[in-house]
Amino acid sequence: MAELIDGSPLFMASNEADQLDVIFNVLGAPDETTWPWLSSTPFATQMMPELKMKRRNLLRQEFPMKKLSMQGFRVLSGLLTCNPDKRLTAAAALKHPWFAKMNNAPELHLPKKEQVPSTMPKIKRLRVLSFSASKLRNLDAFSKSDPMLVVYTNIKGKLEEIGRTEVILNSLEPSWITKVTMSYQFEIVQPLMIYDIDTKYHNTPVKMLNLSQQDFLGEACCNLSEIVTKFNHSLTLNLRSDCGHGLHGTITVHAEKSDSSRIAVEMTLHCVNLENKDVFSKSDPFLRISKVVETAGPIPICKTEVVPDNLNPVWRPITLTSQQYGSKDNPLLVECFDFNSSGDHVLIGAFQTTITQLENLYTSKSGANFYSHKGQRKMKGQLFVDKLQETVQHTFLDYISSGFELNFMVAVDFTASNGDPRVPQSLHYIDPSGRPNSYQQTILGVGEVLQFYDTDRRFPAWGFGARAQGHVSHCFNLNTATNDCEVVGVEGIYSNVSTIQVVATGGRRSSMHAGSAGKAQQGTDGVGGQACWPRLADAERAAAVEDNDLGAAEV
């Protein structure tokens, strides 16, 4: 806007440092009232004495009244405000009546959504979010809370989950390894919620956990723009209850740009002569690797498994992506801990390194020394790199474009757990109106997506737990053919399920026979394919019943 008024660039300089000097000469140096997080910036302490000499705002002098009216000057000042919470946006400035009249400029008409060509590429600005929390509530009686973070975003007024972290056992100060990637849309509110996971669910994958069955620890809300506009790209928020009352600890969010590189480093590590931290046994060591960010400190990116009772542990191979470690010369902090079930892991030792230095350790077959965090130079053990190689992480589309196919196979459950097929509540109920039942909906929903990844579109399909040709069958061809289990297209599976008359059903154990048939079929399909094996069965039934409980479905 200023350049439109003056006809020349406003803040010309050869580099960023000189440009800051030019900006502060015109606008005056900021302080905590105009720039709330000024004191946290690295140049604040270095330049503060010099900045104090530039407190005067010379913008009015730069644009005198004859060049810019008072109304226009207020618009320009709003655009050049340091505080982003008070800064006038470009969109708001364009709508200001003064701007529309400036130099008799014609009104700007942006194209409507439907006028934009569909071929126009959509630019996605992705950000990778890292999370840590502090002073969480302890909801467990004999141990500590086991927190997991769930991230939501607000899409058209509805909350949609976009990611979950792993569960950290027995910790009120967790730093999660799992990151969440999301597109940067400054106008969207993204709530962050933390749940305490009950111990009986620890063996359940986090994506399968029912959040309504977990203990709620707290929540916080922010805009992604609040994070990315911070100088260190980190934001600490207070956690509150779902009613919005009370303080339940804090959560810190750190944002980084998403790296599109698919290069990864695979390493195998082992240690020797670790210091023993246990009295009656040996230490139970594990490694934690963190990326050192100058403005935010160490951010965990990887953790190995625990090797019990061993001072010379060898860990399973680990993989670090370039998104995780940044450049090969980015500093990494490697820490070795003695695991304790209470969550109070004891630090054995640590050292700082880079991927380049780890490569040198591998080629030279030498070790890196662990030292205490407290500045003591007594060696606590050594780490060796047994294997280090760069790999390319291929995407799903890479496999498809190289000729890889998906072989879609289906086995339909006709056992008693599905309910009486004559009752509308049954999963096999055939609605006279033609409305598809649960099995038919699933076949269409999954099959219509996967069918395009199989060139001949012939799909093996079986049923189990039914009476085929007068005998109870643990596995039969859905098309009733004796020597060919394949049907043509998803419609073929759908129509065959629709024609089967289910008269009585039985237990679950017969699904094993259909699974064996699927593996056998996969073995006959040659090289270059991968089986997708959806067993369409009731997921909520109890443990398997005895084989003699099998009833029959008439085929």
N, C-alpha and C positions, 0 to 999 in steps of 0.2 A: 504494500500500500504506500509506504514511504517513497519507494522508488518511482511509483506512478506519479506521485505529487512532484517530486524533485527532478525526475528524468535521469537520475544517476543512482548507482548503488549507495546505500546509506552507510554500511559498516565495512568498508574495503580494508583488507589487510592481507599480508603474505602468508600468515599461519594463524593457528587457533589462539596462541598466546597473545600475539599482537592484536588480533581481532577482539579479544576480551578487553584489552587495554582501550581500544577505540570505543567499544560499547560503553564501558564504564566512564570514559571521558564525556560521553554525550548524555547517558542516562543517570550518571551518578552511581557510586558504588552501592551495592545492596547491603542490607543489614538483616537482623533476625525478623524484623517486622515485614520486610518486603520479600525475604527469601527464608522461610522458616527453618530449613535444614542447612543453612549456610555454614554453620560451625562444623558440620560433619564432612565438608568437602576438603580435599587435601590442599587446594591452593588457598583456602581461607587463612590458615595460620601463616603461610609463607607471604601472602600479599596483603594481609590486614593492615600493617602500618602504612603501606603505600596506598591502599584503598581508602583509608580515612582521609586522605588528602583530596579525594575525588567525590566527596559527599554531595556536591552541588549538581542538580539536574539541569543540563544545558539544552534539553530537547526543544524548549520554547524558543531559545536563541537560534537553534538550528533551523526551526520552522517558524519564522515571525508571522505576525497576524496578517500581513499583506499576502503571505503565501498560503496560510492555513488558518481557517476560522477557528473560533473557540470550540465549536461543536466537533469539527474535524480533528482538532488537537486532542479532545477527550477520547475519540475513537482510536487515534494513533497511540495514545498513552495506554489505553486499555490493552491493545495488542502487544505492547512492549513491557507489560508488567511481569516482574520476575516470578511472583507467586502464581503457580498454575491454577490454584483454586479461585483466584480472582482475575485471572487473565481472560481477556475477551477472545473468543475463538474466531477463526476466519469466517466461519459460516454466519456467526452473529454479526460480524462487521459488514458482510455483504448485504445483510438484511437491513442494516441501519439506513435510515432515509438520507443521511448526509452522503454516504458512499454512493448511493444510486444516482445522486444529482451531481457528483463530482465531475467536473469537466464535461457536463452533459453526457456522461457515459450512458449508453443504452442499457436497459435492464438485461441482466444475464438470465438466459433460459437454459438450464441444464436438461439433458435428455431424460425422459422418463425411463423407468426400468425396462418397459417393453420395447423401447426404441433402441436400446443398446444391443448390438449384434450378439447372438448367442455364441459366436465363435471367439468373442473377445476374451482373452485369458484373464482369469481371476487371480489377483495377487493375494497370497496368504502370508501374513507376517506371523510366523510361529514363535512362541516363547516356551522354553522349558523351565518348569517351576520345581524348585527344591524346597523341602519343608523341614523345620525343626520346631520343637515346642519346649516350654519350660514351666515348672511349677504346676503341673497338671494335678487335678484332684485324684486322690487315691480311693478307689471304690472297692478294693479287695480287702478282706479281713486279715488274711495271713500272708499276703505278699503285696506286690504293687500292681497298679493298673497295667493293662496290656494294650496300648493305644494303636489305633489305625486311623489314617486320615482319609476322608472322602471329600472330593472336590465336585462342586456343582456349578453350573452356569445357568443364567436366566435367558431362556429362549422364548420369545413371544409370550412373556408372562408366566412361563412354566419352568420349574427347576428341572434340569436334566443332568444326570450324573455323567462326568467325563473322565473320572479316574479314581483309583484307590491305591494307597500305599500298602506295603507289607505290614504285618503286625510286629511290633517291638515288645518282647516279653519283659515284664517286671521293670518298667521304666516310667518315671515321671518327667524325664528330660530326654525324650527321644529325638534322634536325628534319622529321618527315614532315607533309605537308599533309593527307593523307587521314585522316579520323577513323573511329572504330569505335563504333557505337551498340549498346548492350546493355542488357537489363533488369537492374535491381538486385535480386539475390538474395544476401543477405549470407552464406549458408551454403555457397555454391559456390566452389570453387577455380578460378581462371581463369589458366592458364599463358600466358605471353607468350614467343614464340619468334622469333628473328631469323635470317634466312638471307642468305648472300652470293650474289648472282645473277651467274652467269658471263656474260661480255660477249656471248657468242654468242646469248643469249636476250633481249637488251635490246629487241628489236622485237616480242617476244611479250607479249600482254596478261597482266597479273599473275595474273589468275584462271585462265589456262591453263597456268601454269608448274607443272611436276612438281617438287615439293619434294625428292624423293629424288635428283634430278639436280643439286641446288644444294649449295653449300658451307655447312655449319652454323657460325654464328658464336657462338651462345650462347642460353641460355634463362633465364627467371626465372619464378617463380610467386608469386601473391598472391591475396588475396580482394579483391573490389571494395569490401567494407566497410572494408578497410584504407586505401583511397584516400579514400573519401567521409568517413571520420571524421577525417582529417587537417584541421587548421585551414585550410590553403591548398588542400586537395583535390588535393595532389600527393604522389607517392610515388616515391622513387628506390630501385631494386633492383640488386643485383649480378648480372651475367650469368655463368652457369656453363656448363660443357660438358654434353653430354647424359649424361655419367657422373656429373655433380654435382661435379666437381673443378675447381679453379683459378678464377681471376677473369679474366673476358674483357671488362671494361668495365662500364658501368652503363646502365640504362634508366630514364627518368623518365616516369611516367604521370600525366596530369592529367585529372580528371573534372569534367564540368559537367552540369547538368540539361538534358534535351532540350527544346527549344522547339518547341511544336506549331504555331507560326505558319508559314504558307507564303509569307510576303512575302519577296521577293528584290529586290536592286538590281542592275541591269545597267548597266555602265559601259564607255565607250571612252576610253582614256587615251593621251596622247602627251607626249613631252618635247622640250625645245629646249635647245640649247647645253650639252649634258652635257660634263663634264670628260673629256678623253681620257686613258685609263689605259694605252694600248698605245703602243709605240715606233714600229713600222714600219707600223701600220695604225690604224684607229679602234676604239674600244671596241665590245664586243658586249653591249649592255645588256639586262637583264631586271629586272622589278619583283617584290618579295616584300612582301606585305601581311600584317601580324600583328595580332592582337587583344591589347591590353595588359591583362593581368590583374594586379591590384594585388599579389596574394599569390604569383603564379607567373611574372611577367614576360611578355615577348612570346611569343605562341603563333601560329605561322604558320597562315594560313587560305587563302592564295591565292598563286599564282606565275604570272607571264605566261610566254609563250614568249620565246626569245632572238631579238633582231633583230641580225643580224651586221653589223659594220663600219658603224655608224650612230650619230651623235651627236644626231640628231633623230628618234628612233624613234616609230613608231605601232604600238601593239599591238592584237591582235584583242580583241573585246569580252570582258569578264570578268563573271561573275555571283557576287555574294555573298549568301548567305541570311541571314535574321535569326538563325538558329541560329549562324552563323559570327561575325557582327559584334556580336551582342547588341542593345543599343539604339542608336539613331542618335547618341546622345551618348557612346557608349563609345569611349575613345581607341583609335586605330589607328596602327600604325607602318608607314610606307611607306618601303621601302629600294630603292635602285637599285644594281645590281651590274654589274660587267664580268665576263662569263662566261669561265672558263678550263676547258679540258677536263680539267685535273688535279684539278678540284674546289676549288681555292683561288681562289674568286671574290673579286674586289677591290671593296670598297665605294666607290661613287662619291659617294653622299650619301644622307641620310635626313631625314625630318621626321615629326612627329606630327600627326594630324588626327582627324576624326570623319566619319561619313556626312553629318551636317548641314553641316559645313564644306565637304565635297566638293560637296554640292548648291549651296552658295553660290558655289563656284568655277565651277560649270557655268553658273549664271544670270548671273553677272557677267563671264564669259569672261576671268577673271583666272587667274594661275598661282600655284602654291605653290613656294617655293624649297627646293632640296636643300642641306643643310649636312653637314659631316663629323661623325661620331660623337664626335670627339675634342674637341669644344667650339669648334673654329675656326668663325668666322662668315663665312668666305669662301664665297660662293655656288658650288655645283657644278652648277647647271642648274635648270630649272624644269619642273614637271609641270602639264599642262592637262587638263581634263575635257571631252571633245568630246560626250559623251552620258551622261546619267544618268536612268534611269527606274525606277520601282517596278513589279514584275510579281508576279503570283500564280502559284506553282508548282502546277499541277494534278496530282492523283494519277490513277492508273489508274482508280479507281472513279468519279472525276469524269467522265472521258470515257465510261465505260460508262453511267452514270446519265443522261447527256445524249443517249443514243441511238447512241453510237459502237459499231460492230461489228467483229469480227475475222473476216476471210475466210480460213479454213484451207484451204491447198492442199498437195498431196502429190505428189512425184515419186519413184518407186521405182527404184533402181539394179539392173539385171539383168546387169551386166557381169561379166567373168571374175574380178575381184578378190574377189568374194563366195565363191569356191570352188565345187567340184563339188556341185550340189544333192542328189546321191545320197548324199553323205557327211555324217554327223551334225555335223561341224565347220563345214559351210557355213552361211552366214547365211540361205540360202533353203531349208534342209532342212525337209521336211514330216515331222514325227514321227508315226508311226502311232498313238501314244497320244493324239494331239490336243494335245500341248504346243506352244504357239506358238513360232515361231522369233524371231530377233532383230528382223526387220522387223515382224512382227506385234506383238511386245511394244512396240516403239516407237510404232507406229500407235495402239495402244490407250492407252498411257501418256500420249502427248501429246494425241491426239484427244479422249479422254474429258474432258480439262480444257478444251480450247478450244471444243468443240462447243456449249457453253452460251452462247457469245458471238456466235453466228450464228443468227438467228431461223428461217431456213428449213432449216438443217442440211443443206444440199446442198453437197458439197465437190468441187471439181475434183481429179481424180487422174490422173496419167500414169505411164508407165513409159518407160525408155530402155535402149538396149543389148540389144534383143531382136529376134527374128524375128517380125514381125507379118504374117499372111496371106502367108507365103512370102518376105517381103522384110525385110532388116535395117532396123529403124526406130530413129531417134534420138529419137523422141518419139511415143508412141501413147497413146490413151485406155485407161485401165486397165479400163474396163467393156466394151471392144471395140466400142463404138458409134462410128459414123463422124462424127456431127455433134454429139455431146453428151459432154463430158468429166466431167460431174458425176455423183456417186453420192449415195445417200441415207444419211446418217449415217456414223458411224465404222465401224459394222458393215458398211456397203457397201464401204468401202475394204478392210477386213479380209477379207471373203469373196472379193473379186476377186483379191487377192494370193494367196489360198489356192488358187484354181482355175487359175492360170497354171502351165503345165508348162514349167519351165526345162530346156532340153536342151543348150545351149552358150552361153557368154557371152564377152564381149570387153572392150574398153578403156573409158576414162573420158570421152573427149572429147565423147561424145554428150549429156552432161548439159547442155551449153550450149543445146541445142535445147529441152529441157524447161523451162529457165529462161526462154527467150524466150516459150514458150507461157504460162507463169505470168504474165509481165508483160502479155501481151496480154489474158489473162483478167481480170486486175486492172482493166484499163482499161474493161471492159464492165460492171463491177459498180456503177457509179454513185458518188455522193458519200456520205461518212459511214462509210467502212469502211477497214480497214487489212489488208494481206495478211500472213499468217504463212506463211513459206515454208520448211518443213523438207524439205531434199533428203535422203532416206534413202539414204545412200551410205556405203561403207566409209571411215572417216576416217584409216586408217593406211596406205593404199596409197601407192606411190611416184608419181613424176611421170607425166603422161599419156602414153599410148602412141599410136601412129599410128592413124588411122581405119581403115586396112586390116587392123588387128588385131581389129576388131570381129567377134565371132562371132554367135551367134543364140540367142534364147530363143523357144520356140514359144508363141504366144498363140492 
